[in-house]
Amino acid sequence: MAHFLDPKNDLTFKRVFGEHKHLCISLINSMLPLDEPVVSIEYQTGELIPELDVLRNSIVDVRCRDAVGRQFIVEMQLYWYDGFKKRVLFNASKAYVMQLDAAEKFKSLQPVYSLNFVNETFEKSPEMEHEYFHHYKIVNLRDTEKQIEGLEFIFLELPKFRPLNRAEKKLHELWLRFLTEVDENTKEIPREFLENEHISEAIGYVERGAYTKEQLIAYDKLKIDWLTARSMLDDAEALGLEKGEALGLEKGEAIGLEKGEAIGLEKGEALGLEKGEAIGLEKGEAIGEQRKANNVAQKAIAMGMSIDDASTLSGLTVEQVKNLKLV
């Protein structure tokens, strides 16, 4: 049985950084190039934007404000999708604008920093192959030293991170190693982790023995939900593309035969795309829901849960779970 849990999971990430202010401060100061380090924070609650059900368990966030009013949104994004940057921009902008309720003048507005750990690679160009740290500001294109202050965004691609043992970045690298090296497969904690007060404390909060049976079931369910949500999106995308291409070709040929090659091509492509996307999405969602339930049950059985527990967790009947187990 695993001795440690993955700190990227919703339950553990919020246990470490959402319940222990000094650890959240340590993480923020080690990741952000701040002119003045964060000294103290107060946690903020409430979602800035509701999440789609299929994405809800892929996003983990901790929001806080420091003593001078700066806001920090710290997120763990378990997998990348095309709209994530826009979602980050929306969240940070909304947090910035919401200050107007309390600020008397625009000059009183404090900056918002969005710190995003991404568990997948999204910058795939050759020149960005080894660049894991991406810092965005609102700057003058001719003179990037000139900046409109207020919003800053940091994205860290965790799969690209490689420790370089830089003395000036020691805590930065230790926190990233904590997030990337510790999981259910960890047998032994590196000595340098235990030598750092903050990292050593964080290790204690991801030990399996620090959680109740109910919390461990919740942890496993969050992990399974994340894996199945990823699978659902992939399946729906693939099915929608396949159906869209097939239907687009069929309809395009039929209309083209009736009204002429030029009109047929135009209408065939439009109708095929529209109907293909609709059918693909509908079937993809249905298949995705069934696969999600099957995956939840199979992974629950693989984790040693009883058939009854797997049935309760997945929503399948006991008989359906038994049939899955026999496959």
C-alpha beads as a LAMMPS data file, in Angstrom:
LAMMPS data file: protein, C-alpha beads

327 atoms
326 bonds

1 atom types
1 bond types

-500.0 500.0 xlo xhi
-500.0 500.0 ylo yhi
-500.0 500.0 zlo zhi

Masses

1 110.0

Atoms # bond

1 1 1 0.000 0.000 0.000
2 1 1 1.217 3.482 -0.862
3 1 1 2.666 5.540 1.992
4 1 1 2.113 8.909 0.310
5 1 1 -0.573 10.637 -1.729
6 1 1 -0.182 12.855 -4.788
7 1 1 -0.032 16.547 -3.732
8 1 1 -1.633 17.561 -7.050
9 1 1 -4.948 15.982 -6.031
10 1 1 -7.663 18.423 -4.903
11 1 1 -7.792 16.987 -1.381
12 1 1 -4.041 17.068 -0.737
13 1 1 -3.261 20.342 -2.565
14 1 1 -5.829 22.190 -0.488
15 1 1 -4.680 20.412 2.689
16 1 1 -1.131 21.668 2.168
17 1 1 -1.667 25.131 0.684
18 1 1 -5.269 25.919 1.557
19 1 1 -5.035 25.165 5.286
20 1 1 -1.502 26.276 6.140
21 1 1 -0.859 29.929 5.349
22 1 1 2.894 29.858 5.883
23 1 1 3.264 27.059 3.313
24 1 1 1.130 28.941 0.781
25 1 1 3.258 32.060 1.391
26 1 1 6.432 30.019 0.913
27 1 1 5.135 28.618 -2.390
28 1 1 4.058 32.038 -3.702
29 1 1 7.316 33.777 -2.766
30 1 1 9.382 31.000 -4.355
31 1 1 7.471 31.106 -7.661
32 1 1 6.640 34.777 -8.261
33 1 1 9.220 37.491 -9.046
34 1 1 7.738 39.946 -6.539
35 1 1 9.362 43.285 -5.673
36 1 1 8.170 42.822 -2.091
37 1 1 7.694 39.287 -0.727
38 1 1 4.392 38.186 0.771
39 1 1 4.495 38.383 4.575
40 1 1 0.967 37.385 5.576
41 1 1 -2.227 36.288 3.819
42 1 1 -5.920 35.742 4.374
43 1 1 -7.719 33.049 2.420
44 1 1 -10.636 34.007 0.171
45 1 1 -13.542 31.720 -0.621
46 1 1 -16.044 31.387 -3.441
47 1 1 -15.662 30.540 -7.117
48 1 1 -14.917 33.361 -9.517
49 1 1 -16.464 31.390 -12.388
50 1 1 -18.505 28.151 -12.180
51 1 1 -16.754 25.161 -13.720
52 1 1 -18.276 22.698 -16.170
53 1 1 -18.907 19.357 -14.461
54 1 1 -16.499 17.567 -16.779
55 1 1 -13.691 20.001 -15.823
56 1 1 -14.513 20.605 -12.160
57 1 1 -12.190 17.919 -10.756
58 1 1 -9.315 18.861 -13.068
59 1 1 -8.901 22.311 -11.503
60 1 1 -7.668 22.916 -7.959
61 1 1 -7.373 26.465 -6.706
62 1 1 -6.451 28.421 -3.573
63 1 1 -7.198 32.152 -3.436
64 1 1 -5.721 34.590 -0.927
65 1 1 -4.948 38.269 -0.264
66 1 1 -1.840 39.613 1.458
67 1 1 -1.467 42.442 3.998
68 1 1 -1.181 45.180 1.347
69 1 1 -4.162 43.922 -0.661
70 1 1 -2.435 42.016 -3.457
71 1 1 -4.463 39.007 -4.576
72 1 1 -3.058 35.609 -5.488
73 1 1 -4.893 32.857 -7.343
74 1 1 -2.918 29.612 -7.080
75 1 1 -4.190 26.837 -9.341
76 1 1 -3.283 23.253 -10.121
77 1 1 -4.537 22.355 -13.615
78 1 1 -4.361 18.595 -14.057
79 1 1 -4.753 18.650 -17.816
80 1 1 -4.648 21.303 -20.506
81 1 1 -7.505 22.380 -22.734
82 1 1 -7.735 25.123 -25.355
83 1 1 -9.781 27.568 -23.303
84 1 1 -7.694 27.413 -20.123
85 1 1 -5.722 30.637 -20.699
86 1 1 -8.921 32.570 -21.379
87 1 1 -10.464 31.123 -18.238
88 1 1 -7.396 32.234 -16.243
89 1 1 -7.627 35.713 -17.775
90 1 1 -11.329 35.932 -16.919
91 1 1 -10.781 34.827 -13.312
92 1 1 -7.919 37.244 -12.682
93 1 1 -9.744 40.124 -14.378
94 1 1 -12.871 39.477 -12.344
95 1 1 -10.861 39.406 -9.114
96 1 1 -9.274 42.734 -10.104
97 1 1 -12.595 44.381 -10.964
98 1 1 -14.307 43.119 -7.802
99 1 1 -11.993 45.360 -5.778
100 1 1 -14.028 48.362 -6.933
101 1 1 -16.633 47.543 -4.320
102 1 1 -14.096 48.368 -1.635
103 1 1 -11.668 50.757 -3.368
104 1 1 -12.545 54.457 -3.394
105 1 1 -10.312 55.303 -6.344
106 1 1 -8.827 53.409 -9.259
107 1 1 -5.332 54.115 -7.966
108 1 1 -6.219 52.107 -4.858
109 1 1 -6.624 48.900 -6.897
110 1 1 -4.037 46.270 -6.023
111 1 1 -2.512 43.778 -8.485
112 1 1 -3.766 40.256 -9.047
113 1 1 -1.268 37.451 -9.642
114 1 1 -2.429 34.210 -11.260
115 1 1 -0.045 31.337 -10.502
116 1 1 -0.890 28.219 -12.519
117 1 1 0.757 24.817 -12.222
118 1 1 -0.107 22.746 -15.306
119 1 1 0.328 18.977 -15.231
120 1 1 0.647 18.733 -19.028
121 1 1 2.811 20.257 -21.729
122 1 1 1.078 22.955 -23.772
123 1 1 3.978 24.916 -25.352
124 1 1 5.159 22.394 -27.937
125 1 1 7.262 24.481 -30.326
126 1 1 10.944 23.455 -30.648
127 1 1 12.227 26.738 -29.195
128 1 1 10.091 26.189 -26.066
129 1 1 11.106 22.563 -25.588
130 1 1 12.917 23.193 -22.288
131 1 1 11.034 26.298 -21.116
132 1 1 8.690 25.386 -18.280
133 1 1 8.214 28.862 -16.720
134 1 1 6.005 31.310 -18.642
135 1 1 5.439 34.821 -17.264
136 1 1 2.868 37.110 -18.922
137 1 1 2.395 40.836 -18.301
138 1 1 0.608 43.704 -20.070
139 1 1 3.551 45.467 -21.703
140 1 1 4.418 47.972 -24.421
141 1 1 5.506 45.984 -27.468
142 1 1 8.255 48.471 -28.355
143 1 1 9.584 48.781 -24.820
144 1 1 8.676 45.789 -22.685
145 1 1 9.995 47.544 -19.575
146 1 1 6.920 49.753 -19.767
147 1 1 4.066 47.907 -18.159
148 1 1 0.408 48.411 -17.261
149 1 1 0.406 47.039 -13.751
150 1 1 -2.506 45.118 -12.325
151 1 1 -2.513 41.640 -13.848
152 1 1 0.285 39.097 -14.109
153 1 1 0.046 35.457 -15.139
154 1 1 2.512 32.652 -14.501
155 1 1 2.157 29.193 -16.051
156 1 1 4.490 26.368 -15.058
157 1 1 4.564 23.221 -17.194
158 1 1 5.361 20.578 -14.597
159 1 1 6.393 17.795 -17.047
160 1 1 9.164 20.037 -18.422
161 1 1 10.646 20.926 -15.057
162 1 1 14.160 19.590 -14.394
163 1 1 16.009 20.599 -11.196
164 1 1 19.319 22.388 -11.811
165 1 1 20.360 22.672 -8.161
166 1 1 20.554 26.449 -8.343
167 1 1 21.358 27.920 -4.933
168 1 1 19.397 31.117 -5.623
169 1 1 16.373 29.019 -6.676
170 1 1 16.614 26.320 -4.031
171 1 1 13.125 26.687 -2.548
172 1 1 11.627 27.193 -6.015
173 1 1 13.073 23.877 -7.144
174 1 1 12.207 22.042 -3.927
175 1 1 8.516 22.998 -4.188
176 1 1 8.409 21.927 -7.836
177 1 1 10.121 18.652 -6.944
178 1 1 7.559 18.165 -4.178
179 1 1 4.757 18.574 -6.727
180 1 1 6.347 16.380 -9.405
181 1 1 8.205 13.652 -7.488
182 1 1 5.890 12.764 -4.606
183 1 1 2.965 10.443 -5.366
184 1 1 1.556 6.996 -4.538
185 1 1 4.698 5.344 -5.951
186 1 1 7.100 7.206 -3.648
187 1 1 8.924 4.788 -1.356
188 1 1 11.514 7.101 0.165
189 1 1 11.621 10.863 0.607
190 1 1 14.840 12.577 -0.596
191 1 1 17.060 13.845 2.223
192 1 1 16.989 17.424 0.924
193 1 1 13.204 17.475 1.281
194 1 1 13.438 16.607 4.956
195 1 1 16.202 19.168 5.552
196 1 1 13.900 22.032 4.539
197 1 1 11.404 22.990 7.238
198 1 1 8.528 23.844 4.895
199 1 1 8.942 20.923 2.501
200 1 1 9.326 18.484 5.393
201 1 1 6.091 19.765 6.931
202 1 1 4.281 19.482 3.599
203 1 1 5.445 15.869 3.280
204 1 1 3.670 15.124 6.549
205 1 1 0.406 16.435 5.105
206 1 1 0.513 14.040 2.146
207 1 1 1.264 10.925 4.189
208 1 1 -1.515 8.397 3.716
209 1 1 -1.763 7.859 7.460
210 1 1 -2.809 11.502 7.953
211 1 1 -6.194 10.838 6.316
212 1 1 -9.324 9.038 7.488
213 1 1 -10.873 6.161 5.544
214 1 1 -13.604 8.497 4.280
215 1 1 -11.036 11.047 3.124
216 1 1 -9.055 8.364 1.294
217 1 1 -12.199 7.228 -0.518
218 1 1 -12.828 10.855 -1.500
219 1 1 -9.185 11.134 -2.673
220 1 1 -9.544 8.003 -4.819
221 1 1 -12.828 9.235 -6.275
222 1 1 -11.296 12.606 -7.190
223 1 1 -8.434 10.820 -8.905
224 1 1 -10.754 8.488 -10.809
225 1 1 -13.025 11.397 -11.765
226 1 1 -10.014 13.251 -13.136
227 1 1 -8.861 10.253 -15.197
228 1 1 -12.321 9.523 -16.557
229 1 1 -13.006 13.198 -17.331
230 1 1 -9.801 13.259 -19.372
231 1 1 -10.942 10.109 -21.174
232 1 1 -14.421 11.545 -21.776
233 1 1 -13.065 14.689 -23.400
234 1 1 -10.683 12.693 -25.587
235 1 1 -13.427 10.251 -26.630
236 1 1 -15.969 12.988 -27.337
237 1 1 -13.442 14.944 -29.403
238 1 1 -12.411 11.896 -31.421
239 1 1 -15.989 10.725 -31.975
240 1 1 -17.188 14.201 -32.937
241 1 1 -14.391 14.545 -35.482
242 1 1 -15.038 11.113 -36.974
243 1 1 -18.816 11.562 -37.237
244 1 1 -18.476 15.117 -38.489
245 1 1 -16.168 14.101 -41.325
246 1 1 -18.343 11.154 -42.353
247 1 1 -21.632 13.051 -42.235
248 1 1 -20.110 16.091 -43.898
249 1 1 -18.929 13.987 -46.824
250 1 1 -22.251 12.184 -47.175
251 1 1 -24.404 15.311 -47.043
252 1 1 -22.001 17.269 -49.206
253 1 1 -22.183 14.657 -51.966
254 1 1 -26.003 14.436 -51.819
255 1 1 -26.584 18.180 -51.965
256 1 1 -23.857 18.623 -54.533
257 1 1 -25.546 16.087 -56.822
258 1 1 -28.891 17.861 -56.540
259 1 1 -27.926 21.516 -56.788
260 1 1 -24.603 21.492 -58.488
261 1 1 -20.994 21.023 -57.551
262 1 1 -20.397 24.563 -56.261
263 1 1 -23.547 24.874 -54.139
264 1 1 -23.241 21.289 -52.967
265 1 1 -19.729 21.797 -51.735
266 1 1 -20.652 24.926 -49.782
267 1 1 -23.809 23.555 -48.188
268 1 1 -22.408 20.087 -47.728
269 1 1 -19.483 21.357 -45.715
270 1 1 -21.665 23.628 -43.577
271 1 1 -24.402 21.044 -42.918
272 1 1 -21.907 18.262 -42.364
273 1 1 -19.964 20.281 -39.837
274 1 1 -23.097 21.374 -37.960
275 1 1 -24.756 17.974 -37.803
276 1 1 -21.487 16.146 -37.318
277 1 1 -20.596 18.235 -34.302
278 1 1 -24.070 17.797 -32.802
279 1 1 -24.179 14.028 -33.307
280 1 1 -20.576 13.625 -32.243
281 1 1 -21.116 15.598 -29.054
282 1 1 -24.339 13.754 -28.199
283 1 1 -22.892 10.296 -28.773
284 1 1 -19.573 11.243 -27.242
285 1 1 -21.269 12.397 -24.048
286 1 1 -23.387 9.218 -23.829
287 1 1 -20.437 6.921 -24.432
288 1 1 -18.303 9.025 -22.126
289 1 1 -20.797 8.706 -19.251
290 1 1 -20.917 4.910 -19.617
291 1 1 -17.140 4.664 -19.847
292 1 1 -16.772 6.935 -16.859
293 1 1 -18.966 4.647 -14.763
294 1 1 -17.110 1.556 -16.010
295 1 1 -13.700 3.157 -15.369
296 1 1 -14.702 4.231 -11.877
297 1 1 -15.854 0.700 -11.039
298 1 1 -12.794 -0.973 -12.576
299 1 1 -10.344 1.349 -10.854
300 1 1 -12.197 0.945 -7.564
301 1 1 -11.899 -2.862 -7.843
302 1 1 -8.222 -2.488 -8.796
303 1 1 -7.684 -0.445 -5.631
304 1 1 -9.037 -3.313 -3.559
305 1 1 -12.529 -1.976 -2.899
306 1 1 -15.426 -4.394 -2.527
307 1 1 -17.968 -4.890 -5.320
308 1 1 -20.600 -3.132 -3.192
309 1 1 -18.329 -0.104 -2.648
310 1 1 -17.448 -0.035 -6.348
311 1 1 -21.168 -0.115 -7.178
312 1 1 -21.882 2.782 -4.825
313 1 1 -18.954 4.830 -6.118
314 1 1 -19.706 4.299 -9.834
315 1 1 -23.509 4.229 -9.878
316 1 1 -23.511 0.833 -11.616
317 1 1 -25.505 -2.100 -10.290
318 1 1 -23.716 -4.852 -8.394
319 1 1 -24.373 -7.179 -11.345
320 1 1 -22.816 -4.724 -13.790
321 1 1 -19.731 -4.437 -11.593
322 1 1 -19.466 -8.237 -11.405
323 1 1 -19.655 -8.444 -15.189
324 1 1 -16.917 -5.827 -15.522
325 1 1 -14.748 -7.806 -13.119
326 1 1 -15.140 -10.913 -15.279
327 1 1 -14.087 -9.169 -18.484

Bonds

1 1 1 2
2 1 2 3
3 1 3 4
4 1 4 5
5 1 5 6
6 1 6 7
7 1 7 8
8 1 8 9
9 1 9 10
10 1 10 11
11 1 11 12
12 1 12 13
13 1 13 14
14 1 14 15
15 1 15 16
16 1 16 17
17 1 17 18
18 1 18 19
19 1 19 20
20 1 20 21
21 1 21 22
22 1 22 23
23 1 23 24
24 1 24 25
25 1 25 26
26 1 26 27
27 1 27 28
28 1 28 29
29 1 29 30
30 1 30 31
31 1 31 32
32 1 32 33
33 1 33 34
34 1 34 35
35 1 35 36
36 1 36 37
37 1 37 38
38 1 38 39
39 1 39 40
40 1 40 41
41 1 41 42
42 1 42 43
43 1 43 44
44 1 44 45
45 1 45 46
46 1 46 47
47 1 47 48
48 1 48 49
49 1 49 50
50 1 50 51
51 1 51 52
52 1 52 53
53 1 53 54
54 1 54 55
55 1 55 56
56 1 56 57
57 1 57 58
58 1 58 59
59 1 59 60
60 1 60 61
61 1 61 62
62 1 62 63
63 1 63 64
64 1 64 65
65 1 65 66
66 1 66 67
67 1 67 68
68 1 68 69
69 1 69 70
70 1 70 71
71 1 71 72
72 1 72 73
73 1 73 74
74 1 74 75
75 1 75 76
76 1 76 77
77 1 77 78
78 1 78 79
79 1 79 80
80 1 80 81
81 1 81 82
82 1 82 83
83 1 83 84
84 1 84 85
85 1 85 86
86 1 86 87
87 1 87 88
88 1 88 89
89 1 89 90
90 1 90 91
91 1 91 92
92 1 92 93
93 1 93 94
94 1 94 95
95 1 95 96
96 1 96 97
97 1 97 98
98 1 98 99
99 1 99 100
100 1 100 101
101 1 101 102
102 1 102 103
103 1 103 104
104 1 104 105
105 1 105 106
106 1 106 107
107 1 107 108
108 1 108 109
109 1 109 110
110 1 110 111
111 1 111 112
112 1 112 113
113 1 113 114
114 1 114 115
115 1 115 116
116 1 116 117
117 1 117 118
118 1 118 119
119 1 119 120
120 1 120 121
121 1 121 122
122 1 122 123
123 1 123 124
124 1 124 125
125 1 125 126
126 1 126 127
127 1 127 128
128 1 128 129
129 1 129 130
130 1 130 131
131 1 131 132
132 1 132 133
133 1 133 134
134 1 134 135
135 1 135 136
136 1 136 137
137 1 137 138
138 1 138 139
139 1 139 140
140 1 140 141
141 1 141 142
142 1 142 143
143 1 143 144
144 1 144 145
145 1 145 146
146 1 146 147
147 1 147 148
148 1 148 149
149 1 149 150
150 1 150 151
151 1 151 152
152 1 152 153
153 1 153 154
154 1 154 155
155 1 155 156
156 1 156 157
157 1 157 158
158 1 158 159
159 1 159 160
160 1 160 161
161 1 161 162
162 1 162 163
163 1 163 164
164 1 164 165
165 1 165 166
166 1 166 167
167 1 167 168
168 1 168 169
169 1 169 170
170 1 170 171
171 1 171 172
172 1 172 173
173 1 173 174
174 1 174 175
175 1 175 176
176 1 176 177
177 1 177 178
178 1 178 179
179 1 179 180
180 1 180 181
181 1 181 182
182 1 182 183
183 1 183 184
184 1 184 185
185 1 185 186
186 1 186 187
187 1 187 188
188 1 188 189
189 1 189 190
190 1 190 191
191 1 191 192
192 1 192 193
193 1 193 194
194 1 194 195
195 1 195 196
196 1 196 197
197 1 197 198
198 1 198 199
199 1 199 200
200 1 200 201
201 1 201 202
202 1 202 203
203 1 203 204
204 1 204 205
205 1 205 206
206 1 206 207
207 1 207 208
208 1 208 209
209 1 209 210
210 1 210 211
211 1 211 212
212 1 212 213
213 1 213 214
214 1 214 215
215 1 215 216
216 1 216 217
217 1 217 218
218 1 218 219
219 1 219 220
220 1 220 221
221 1 221 222
222 1 222 223
223 1 223 224
224 1 224 225
225 1 225 226
226 1 226 227
227 1 227 228
228 1 228 229
229 1 229 230
230 1 230 231
231 1 231 232
232 1 232 233
233 1 233 234
234 1 234 235
235 1 235 236
236 1 236 237
237 1 237 238
238 1 238 239
239 1 239 240
240 1 240 241
241 1 241 242
242 1 242 243
243 1 243 244
244 1 244 245
245 1 245 246
246 1 246 247
247 1 247 248
248 1 248 249
249 1 249 250
250 1 250 251
251 1 251 252
252 1 252 253
253 1 253 254
254 1 254 255
255 1 255 256
256 1 256 257
257 1 257 258
258 1 258 259
259 1 259 260
260 1 260 261
261 1 261 262
262 1 262 263
263 1 263 264
264 1 264 265
265 1 265 266
266 1 266 267
267 1 267 268
268 1 268 269
269 1 269 270
270 1 270 271
271 1 271 272
272 1 272 273
273 1 273 274
274 1 274 275
275 1 275 276
276 1 276 277
277 1 277 278
278 1 278 279
279 1 279 280
280 1 280 281
281 1 281 282
282 1 282 283
283 1 283 284
284 1 284 285
285 1 285 286
286 1 286 287
287 1 287 288
288 1 288 289
289 1 289 290
290 1 290 291
291 1 291 292
292 1 292 293
293 1 293 294
294 1 294 295
295 1 295 296
296 1 296 297
297 1 297 298
298 1 298 299
299 1 299 300
300 1 300 301
301 1 301 302
302 1 302 303
303 1 303 304
304 1 304 305
305 1 305 306
306 1 306 307
307 1 307 308
308 1 308 309
309 1 309 310
310 1 310 311
311 1 311 312
312 1 312 313
313 1 313 314
314 1 314 315
315 1 315 316
316 1 316 317
317 1 317 318
318 1 318 319
319 1 319 320
320 1 320 321
321 1 321 322
322 1 322 323
323 1 323 324
324 1 324 325
325 1 325 326
326 1 326 327
